[in-house]
């Protein structure tokens, strides 16, 4: 089993898949929620180096984790290495109002 993330101190760097859609977000949400609920992940960085497509469920998984971090009094969620297309989608969706762009 390969990990989709790596840890650096209290930061989780989550490597998003090539296609972020309703099939993949269930696993992403479950994996990150487990890390958040256990107290391991105080900061989340979505690394989109390999992401070529994303639908509304991908936006939802990012918003959901940002809201969950806010519930735990820490809204430190970021997106990095976004392609031009993914960046446009996130910007149009207003994600950068709640998520930092790295």
Secondary structure per residue as TSV (DSSP state, phi and psi in degrees):
chain	resnum	aa	ss	phi	psi
A	1	X	-	360.0	125.7
A	2	X	-	-95.9	147.8
A	3	X	-	-86.5	143.6
A	4	X	S	-97.0	8.2
A	5	X	E	-148.3	165.5
A	6	X	E	-135.2	157.0
A	7	X	E	-108.3	140.8
A	8	X	E	-138.7	104.0
A	9	X	T	57.0	-120.8
A	10	X	T	-100.6	20.1
A	11	X	E	-109.6	132.3
A	12	X	E	-103.1	124.4
A	13	X	E	-101.7	110.9
A	14	X	E	-100.9	121.1
A	15	X	E	-87.5	105.2
A	16	X	-	-68.9	146.6
A	17	X	-	-73.2	173.7
A	18	X	S	-61.4	-43.3
A	19	X	E	-115.6	118.5
A	20	X	E	-104.3	101.8
A	21	X	S	-140.2	-174.5
A	22	X	T	-62.0	-19.8
A	23	X	T	-76.5	-38.6
A	24	X	T	-87.9	-25.5
A	25	X	H	-70.0	-24.5
A	26	X	H	-61.1	-45.1
A	27	X	H	-69.3	-40.2
A	28	X	H	-60.9	-49.7
A	29	X	H	-62.1	-44.7
A	30	X	H	-62.8	-44.0
A	31	X	H	-64.4	-47.8
A	32	X	H	-69.5	-39.3
A	33	X	H	-61.2	-38.4
A	34	X	H	-62.0	-41.3
A	35	X	H	-69.3	-38.6
A	36	X	H	-68.1	-48.7
A	37	X	H	-62.7	-30.8
A	38	X	T	-79.7	-10.0
A	39	X	T	86.4	1.9
A	40	X	-	-72.5	-42.1
A	41	X	-	-98.7	105.3
A	42	X	S	-93.8	-28.5
A	43	X	E	-127.0	141.5
A	44	X	E	-125.6	130.5
A	45	X	E	-120.4	119.8
A	46	X	E	-87.5	111.2
A	47	X	E	-94.0	117.1
A	48	X	-	-108.7	29.6
A	49	X	T	-53.6	-43.2
A	50	X	T	-96.1	0.2
A	51	X	-	-81.2	120.6
A	52	X	-	-107.9	-22.5
A	53	X	E	-144.8	149.8
A	54	X	E	-151.4	135.3
A	55	X	-	-107.7	-170.6
A	56	X	H	-63.1	-27.2
A	57	X	H	-68.2	-29.3
A	58	X	H	-66.2	-42.0
A	59	X	H	-62.2	-42.0
A	60	X	H	-61.5	-39.6
A	61	X	H	-67.3	-35.4
A	62	X	H	-68.8	-46.9
A	63	X	H	-60.9	-43.3
A	64	X	H	-60.4	-42.3
A	65	X	H	-70.4	-35.2
A	66	X	H	-64.6	-42.3
A	67	X	H	-64.9	-40.0
A	68	X	H	-64.7	-41.5
A	69	X	H	-64.0	-38.8
A	70	X	H	-63.3	-37.7
A	71	X	H	-59.4	-34.9
A	72	X	T	-89.4	19.1
A	73	X	T	63.2	31.2
A	74	X	-	-151.5	109.9
A	75	X	-	-104.4	36.0
A	76	X	-	-82.8	88.1
A	77	X	E	-129.4	136.9
A	78	X	E	-138.2	159.0
A	79	X	E	-123.4	138.6
A	80	X	E	-141.8	162.9
A	81	X	S	55.2	41.5
A	82	X	-	-81.6	140.2
A	83	X	-	-70.3	167.9
A	84	X	H	-57.7	-42.2
A	85	X	H	-65.7	-48.3
A	86	X	H	-63.2	-39.6
A	87	X	H	-60.5	-43.6
A	88	X	H	-62.7	-42.7
A	89	X	H	-62.1	-46.8
A	90	X	H	-65.2	-40.4
A	91	X	H	-65.6	-46.9
A	92	X	H	-63.1	-32.9
A	93	X	T	-78.5	-7.6
A	94	X	T	78.4	17.6
A	95	X	G	-61.8	-34.9
A	96	X	G	-71.2	-2.2
A	97	X	G	-79.1	-22.9
A	98	X	T	-119.9	-13.4
A	99	X	S	-124.8	134.4
A	100	X	E	-77.2	139.6
A	101	X	E	-95.2	125.2
A	102	X	-	-103.4	360.0
